[in-house]
Each structure stands twice: as structure tokens, then as C-alpha cells.
């Protein structure tokens, strides 16, 4: 894509490509911002601003390159601008500290993505009855007691089952991550 081309000249295929790439990476982008600013409200504001900037700058992205790397670099500069704006209200970290935080945030986001992927894989390997129990327990507003009542089971029975499932998931996730690390990071 040309560096001079405005976003208004993108065709439907390019708009769809942006939406697909952005949708795929938006969670990682938000987590990266959150790691750099640590305040969820500010991170959300920056995320919204950055979404618009990424859209406007999308014609500058070179097809075939790493979209997340390109987006995170833009985010990094937006965070620097944000910190300049916040200078009067807070202690500002030195540039090298921000750079170190950015590097660590990138590592953290990648690590969390690997753990999330492993968790989803391991959840899919559970017996259907165990999957249902996990879904019920972690539904918004659910408690161990409410799940036990809904299932007509004693609360301590549900608690023991969930403990067993959590241990199994923990072991599965750790095995999956160890396997991924042994294969060069791929899960």
C-alpha cells in the first residue's frame, strides 16, 4: 500500500483486511496498552484513540508484514504522547524505563496469549459434564452455592469437582506450554 494513500481510497477488500487483522489483534493491543499505562480507564481511552489512528494509518501498513508489530509500534508512540499530556499530573518515567516496560509488556501479552490458547485447548478436552460445570460456575454472578443448588448437588461435592477440574486444567496447561516451549514456542 502506498504511504501517500488516504484511508478514504481503500477498497472493500482492504477495509475487510483491516477489520480482520484488527479484530484478530485487538485484545493483544489493549493488553499492551494496559501494561504500559496500568490504569484501565486510561487504557480504554487510549485504546479507542489508537483504534482510530490505526485505521487512519492503515494505508501505510505494508501487506505481508506483521500487523501486530506495526500496530504496537504506533501504540508505543501514542503512549509516549499520552505520558507527555499527563506530565503535569503525575511523575513521568524516564524514556529507558518506558522502553523496558514496553518490551516486558509485549512479552507478557504473548505469554498470556499462549496461556489462554492452552486453556481453551484444555477446556475442549474436558468431559462434557465437566465443561458444563465450569461454564455454570464462571457464568456472571454465579457462585459455587448457586451452581450446586441449580444442579441439585451438595455444595461441597461441586467444590470438590471444581477443584479436580482446576487441577486437571492446570496440569494440562503446563504440559501444553512446556510442549510449545520445547517446539520453539508454537502451541
VOPA-971436 format. One line per field, with one value per residue (C-alpha): residue in three letters; residue number from 1; x, y, z. Coordinates in nm, 4 decimals, always signed. Example, Ala and Ser with C-alpha at 12.3 -4.5 7.8 and 13.67 -1.06 7.14 Angstrom:
BEGIN
rest <- (ala,ser)
nr <- (1,2)
u <- (+1.2300,+1.3670)
v <- (-0.4500,-0.1060)
w <- (+0.7800,+0.7140)
end
This chain:
BEGIN
rest <- (unk,unk,unk,unk,unk,unk,unk,unk,unk,unk,unk,unk,unk,unk,unk,unk,unk,unk,unk,unk,unk,unk,unk,unk,unk,unk,unk,unk,unk,unk,unk,unk,unk,unk,unk,unk,unk,unk,unk,unk,unk,unk,unk,unk,unk,unk,unk,unk,unk,unk,unk,unk,unk,unk,unk,unk,unk,unk,unk,unk,unk,unk,unk,unk,unk,unk,unk,unk,unk,unk,unk,unk,unk,unk,unk,unk,unk,unk,unk,unk,unk,unk,unk,unk,unk,unk,unk,unk,unk,unk,unk,unk,unk,unk,unk,unk,unk,unk,unk,unk,unk,unk,unk,unk,unk,unk,unk,unk,unk,unk,unk,unk,unk,unk,unk,unk,unk,unk,unk,unk,unk,unk,unk,unk,unk,unk,unk,unk,unk,unk,unk,unk,unk,unk,unk,unk,unk,unk,unk,unk,unk,unk,unk,unk,unk,unk,unk,unk,unk,unk,unk,unk,unk,unk,unk,unk,unk,unk,unk,unk,unk,unk,unk,unk,unk,unk,unk,unk,unk,unk,unk,unk,unk,unk,unk,unk,unk,unk,unk,unk,unk,unk,unk,unk,unk,unk,unk)
nr <- (1,2,3,4,5,6,7,8,9,10,11,12,13,14,15,16,17,18,19,20,21,22,23,24,25,26,27,28,29,30,31,32,33,34,35,36,37,38,39,40,41,42,43,44,45,46,47,48,49,50,51,52,53,54,55,56,57,58,59,60,61,62,63,64,65,66,67,68,69,70,71,72,73,74,75,76,77,78,79,80,81,82,83,84,85,86,87,88,89,90,91,92,93,94,95,96,97,98,99,100,101,102,103,104,105,106,107,108,109,110,111,112,113,114,115,116,117,118,119,120,121,122,123,124,125,126,127,128,129,130,131,132,133,134,135,136,137,138,139,140,141,142,143,144,145,146,147,148,149,150,151,152,153,154,155,156,157,158,159,160,161,162,163,164,165,166,167,168,169,170,171,172,173,174,175,176,177,178,179,180,181,182,183,184,185,186,187)
u <- (+0.0000,+0.1243,+0.2444,+0.0606,-0.2745,-0.5557,-0.7807,-1.0790,-0.9302,-0.9269,-1.1376,-1.3786,-1.1171,-0.8679,-1.1320,-1.2188,-0.8490,-0.8102,-1.1183,-0.9941,-0.6430,-0.7632,-1.0251,-0.7627,-0.5167,-0.7395,-0.7176,-0.3365,-0.3267,-0.5460,-0.3389,-0.0221,-0.1674,-0.2881,+0.0574,+0.2112,-0.0339,-0.1672,-0.4891,-0.7804,-0.9789,-0.6835,-0.6016,-0.9558,-0.9379,-0.6008,-0.7302,-1.0187,-0.7872,-0.5410,-0.8145,-0.8846,-0.5161,-0.4569,-0.7483,-0.6181,-0.2658,-0.3678,-0.2771,+0.0823,+0.0912,+0.2758,+0.0799,+0.2650,+0.4331,+0.3438,+0.0303,+0.0655,+0.4272,+0.3224,+0.0240,+0.2189,+0.4812,+0.2057,+0.0618,+0.4040,+0.4251,+0.0682,+0.1534,+0.4524,+0.2221,-0.0239,+0.2520,+0.3544,-0.0051,-0.0153,+0.3165,+0.1543,-0.0471,+0.1966,+0.5579,+0.6848,+0.9120,+1.2329,+1.2417,+1.4539,+1.2087,+0.9162,+1.1075,+1.1778,+0.8115,+0.7075,+0.9367,+0.8133,+0.4511,+0.4991,+0.6437,+0.3623,+0.0902,+0.2461,+0.2745,-0.0889,-0.1984,-0.0138,-0.1740,-0.5195,-0.4736,-0.3592,-0.6568,-0.9025,-0.7409,-0.7514,-1.1120,-1.2089,-1.0528,-1.2700,-1.5654,-1.8887,-2.0227,-1.7054,-1.7221,-2.0803,-1.9821,-1.7032,-1.9355,-2.2005,-1.9528,-1.7837,-2.1017,-2.1518,-2.2934,-2.2626,-2.1302,-2.0434,-2.3602,-2.5825,-2.4397,-2.4838,-2.8467,-2.9141,-2.7653,-2.9282,-2.5891,-2.4290,-2.2055,-1.9029,-1.9479,-1.9494,-1.6474,-1.4530,-1.5437,-1.4308,-1.1065,-1.0397,-1.1189,-0.8944,-0.6030,-0.6547,-0.6653,-0.3548,-0.1604,-0.2854,-0.1951,+0.1533,+0.2119,+0.0867,+0.3077,+0.6102,+0.5444,+0.5145,+0.8403,+1.0173,+0.8984,+1.0163,+0.7140,+0.4421,+0.1392)
v <- (+0.0000,+0.3456,+0.5672,+0.8658,+0.6991,+0.8287,+0.5818,+0.7045,+0.5411,+0.1903,-0.0601,-0.3024,-0.5807,-0.3563,-0.2426,-0.6061,-0.6882,-0.4137,-0.5333,-0.8926,-0.8016,-0.5555,-0.7949,-1.0661,-0.8436,-0.6010,-0.7923,-0.8023,-0.4321,-0.3459,-0.5604,-0.3967,-0.0510,-0.1596,-0.2895,+0.0447,+0.2763,+0.0402,+0.2395,+0.0549,+0.3752,+0.5461,+0.2265,+0.2123,+0.5776,+0.5206,+0.2045,+0.3962,+0.6732,+0.4190,+0.2332,+0.5482,+0.6159,+0.2604,+0.2940,+0.6266,+0.4883,+0.1523,+0.2579,+0.2861,-0.0745,-0.2985,-0.6084,-0.9240,-0.7687,-0.8279,-0.6242,-0.6549,-0.5353,-0.2373,-0.1578,-0.1959,+0.0495,+0.3055,+0.2290,+0.2836,+0.6345,+0.7106,+0.6082,+0.8428,+1.1262,+1.0318,+1.0454,+1.3895,+1.5066,+1.3593,+1.5158,+1.7875,+1.5336,+1.2511,+1.1576,+1.0708,+0.7739,+0.8167,+0.7059,+0.3949,+0.2806,+0.3200,+0.1239,-0.1540,-0.1603,-0.1789,-0.4761,-0.6524,-0.5766,-0.7347,-1.0466,-1.0539,-1.0227,-1.3040,-1.5213,-1.4535,-1.5353,-1.8678,-1.9471,-1.8519,-2.0679,-2.3590,-2.3079,-2.3139,-2.6324,-2.7964,-2.6909,-2.8563,-3.1829,-3.1959,-3.4308,-3.2521,-3.2732,-3.1031,-2.8380,-2.7630,-2.7351,-2.4885,-2.2830,-2.2690,-2.1774,-1.8996,-1.7510,-1.3892,-1.3755,-1.7494,-1.8883,-2.2394,-2.2483,-2.1258,-2.3870,-2.6617,-2.5564,-2.5468,-2.8953,-3.0336,-3.1348,-3.0620,-2.7532,-2.9488,-3.2004,-2.9210,-2.7630,-3.0916,-3.1436,-2.7929,-2.8459,-3.1652,-2.9884,-2.6927,-2.9255,-3.1124,-2.7852,-2.6555,-2.9714,-2.9738,-2.6067,-2.6555,-2.9644,-2.7783,-2.4763,-2.6993,-2.8776,-2.5421,-2.4154,-2.7358,-2.6812,-2.3224,-2.1516,-2.2895,-2.4466)
w <- (+0.0000,-0.0821,+0.2005,+0.0489,+0.0018,+0.2303,+0.4085,+0.2037,-0.1068,+0.0381,-0.1495,+0.0174,+0.0246,+0.2054,+0.4552,+0.5202,+0.5621,+0.8226,+1.0102,+1.0077,+1.1246,+1.3844,+1.5214,+1.5493,+1.7404,+1.9333,+2.2621,+2.2453,+2.1585,+2.4562,+2.6937,+2.5640,+2.6329,+2.9765,+3.0652,+2.9671,+3.1453,+3.4174,+3.4662,+3.2986,+3.2372,+3.0712,+2.8825,+2.7441,+2.6334,+2.4701,+2.3070,+2.1493,+2.0283,+1.8955,+1.7058,+1.5067,+1.4484,+1.3291,+1.0891,+0.9539,+0.9169,+0.7730,+0.4177,+0.5439,+0.6622,+0.4186,+0.3278,+0.4266,+0.7294,+1.0931,+1.1660,+1.5430,+1.5366,+1.3233,+1.5474,+1.8717,+1.7479,+1.6827,+2.0274,+2.1820,+2.0351,+2.1397,+2.4956,+2.4870,+2.3752,+2.6496,+2.9088,+2.7870,+2.8278,+3.1782,+3.2824,+3.4921,+3.6937,+3.7576,+3.7888,+3.4451,+3.3954,+3.2034,+2.8396,+2.9054,+3.1746,+2.9339,+2.6690,+2.9190,+3.0244,+2.6589,+2.5981,+2.9108,+2.8204,+2.4792,+2.6408,+2.8951,+2.6302,+2.4268,+2.7371,+2.8308,+2.4765,+2.4929,+2.8313,+2.7022,+2.3942,+2.6117,+2.8445,+2.5538,+2.4222,+2.7645,+2.8258,+2.4975,+2.6216,+2.9358,+2.9556,+2.8532,+3.2095,+3.3402,+3.0673,+3.1690,+3.5362,+3.4517,+3.2311,+3.5017,+3.7761,+3.5800,+3.4373,+3.5505,+3.9011,+3.9635,+4.2898,+4.3976,+4.6074,+4.3244,+4.0873,+4.3465,+4.4008,+4.0249,+3.9837,+4.2954,+4.4351,+4.7710,+4.7642,+4.8890,+4.6047,+4.3463,+4.5176,+4.5050,+4.1390,+4.0511,+4.2426,+4.0472,+3.7178,+3.8042,+3.8860,+3.5601,+3.3663,+3.5453,+3.4606,+3.1016,+3.0507,+3.1936,+2.9767,+2.6696,+2.7416,+2.8054,+2.4772,+2.2994,+2.4522,+2.3507,+1.9932,+1.9728,+2.1242,+1.8983,+2.0650)
end
